[in-house]
């Protein structure tokens, strides 16, 4: 489709145009004056979820929300937080390291991101584990009759955490949120729930998908695991190439605020557009041998974190989690290998591509 017809129109969900080429997708992501996010970034748009802070806002609210979210997500903040990421990774690996086999989706890639984010905003390990379960249930209920109840549960826990911080303030993000203002932006009850939604749900399944994809690539690309065991210098490029081919969140919608020319077609003002980041990340006009995993790819402007003003704020945290988790796996379980076929999810929630199972085997660690 990308080669034969780079702009495809669908009449489903009141009609939208589908963009698949790298040049066109990147242009739409960066031109926020013409391509608006304020009507929601999914097709069909959800009428159950409130707008996700920053992600589903245009200016000036978009920048206000980004400032509110940014504190624990800056490169400096993430570097300072790396010991906690390492602690959480090792706690999870401890649960299966002496067994000799594991499902790394259930036991590592799915729980890790939500627990890390919970710790990052101020929850202790027990509450962060609880937050992971609530976030997982909320995401699983998307589009189902259970969603209102799961969202109410998420909101109730958010308010409980904030009420605790009002009584017992600490030096953390939760306390700042509980104060009613973050980075100069006033935060009411709905706004606090929205921020928690952006943090815990927004960074949970996408990072889990990216980590599952990275582990699978390292265990299936010939020689890659052993090369990384010998020398980790190439790991940053391996992570970027895995992100390109995995593209955890693959589809994002926009609304046209003016007519836009895409190739030989003019898209009308008010029309909805669906951007295919996964197709763009495999466009041969941008990437040589796009279907191949090239561990030394030097020019890798992939769109897995988006581009432009809405580029993913959690990208530094996600990269740190991928680097630390894979490094600790290789340090502790150096003969890690697949134990059967991974189970892929297909498209979940209209955008996410991930794994449902990633079975592995290894020489067990000796119990202390």
Secondary structure, DSSP 4 states (H G I P E B T S, - for coil): -TTT-SEEEE-GGG-EEEE-SHHHHHHHHH-TTTEE-TT-SSSSPPSSSPPPTTTT--TTHHHHHHHHHHGGGSHHHHHHHHHHHHHHHHHHHHTTTTTSEEEHIIIIIHHHHHHHHHHHHT--HHHHHHHHHHHHHHHHTTTSTTHHHHHHHHHHHHHHHHHHHHHS--SSHHHHHHTTEETTEE--HHHHHHHHIIIIITTTHHHHHHHHHHHHHHHHSTTHHHHHHH-GGGHHHHHHHHHHHH-SB-EEEEEESS-EEETTEEEPTT-EEEEEHHHHTT-TTTSTTTTS--TT-S-----TT--GGG--TTHHHHHHHHHHHHHHHHHH-TT-EE-S--EEEEEETTTEEEEEE-EEE-PPPPP-
